[in-house]
């Protein structure tokens, strides 16, 4: 049985800061190429979260900001 997607809460730096949802993907690199080829923009490049995986933040063509997460417990 899988444990689920987990989650986290962070204190907002300033009032009115929007929430950001993260989407679990098999490959951050592959997904980022698709984002760019479909008109999206990378806002925060791929970065490792040790023991968790890799994240990347992007903006879609309508200005919405999302994150993607590739789970990889060997990430450093």
DRENFI-572389 format. One record per residue (C-alpha): x, y, z; residue number from 1. Coordinates in steps of 0.02 Angstrom, whole numbers. Example, Ala and Ser with C-alpha at 12.3 -4.5 7.8 and 13.67 -1.06 7.14 Angstrom:
! residues 2
PAMI       x       y       z  num
PAMI     615    -225     390    1
PAMI     684     -53     357    2
END
This chain:
! residues 76
PAMI       x       y       z  num
PAMI       0       0       0    1
PAMI      66     172     -46    2
PAMI      74     304      90    3
PAMI       4     450     -11    4
PAMI      75     615     -67    5
PAMI     116     686     104    6
PAMI     111     875     119    7
PAMI     179    1026     207    8
PAMI     132    1197     270    9
PAMI     241    1350     270   10
PAMI     216    1520     350   11
PAMI     180    1657     222   12
PAMI     313    1792     211   13
PAMI     184    1925     172   14
PAMI      -6    1933     183   15
PAMI     -90    1893      17   16
PAMI      48    1777     -43   17
PAMI     -41    1646    -149   18
PAMI     -31    1461    -112   19
PAMI      71    1348    -224   20
PAMI      20    1172    -269   21
PAMI     149    1041    -315   22
PAMI     115     902    -439   23
PAMI     205     735    -426   24
PAMI     288     691    -592   25
PAMI     400     545    -647   26
PAMI     536     663    -713   27
PAMI     560     849    -678   28
PAMI     677     863    -828   29
PAMI     554     785    -951   30
PAMI     407     883    -881   31
PAMI     503    1049    -888   32
PAMI     538    1022   -1074   33
PAMI     351     997   -1104   34
PAMI     310    1153   -1002   35
PAMI     428    1260   -1105   36
PAMI     373    1186   -1272   37
PAMI     192    1227   -1229   38
PAMI     224    1409   -1183   39
PAMI     257    1398    -996   40
PAMI     404    1480    -907   41
PAMI     521    1411    -776   42
PAMI     513    1524    -621   43
PAMI     630    1425    -508   44
PAMI     748    1299    -589   45
PAMI     764    1118    -532   46
PAMI     835    1100    -359   47
PAMI     866     952    -246   48
PAMI     781     926     -80   49
PAMI     897     799       5   50
PAMI     811     635      42   51
PAMI     650     690     -44   52
PAMI     681     726    -228   53
PAMI     686     869    -351   54
PAMI     570    1018    -371   55
PAMI     545    1151    -504   56
PAMI     423    1297    -506   57
PAMI     343    1358    -667   58
PAMI     213    1480    -731   59
PAMI      82    1423    -856   60
PAMI      20    1525   -1005   61
PAMI    -117    1603    -898   62
PAMI       1    1664    -763   63
PAMI     -34    1527    -634   64
PAMI     116    1465    -535   65
PAMI     137    1280    -494   66
PAMI     275    1168    -433   67
PAMI     322     995    -490   68
PAMI     405     862    -384   69
PAMI     503     709    -437   70
PAMI     521     591    -289   71
PAMI     698     526    -269   72
PAMI     758     480     -94   73
PAMI     939     482    -156   74
PAMI     930     668    -201   75
PAMI    1072     772    -126   76
END
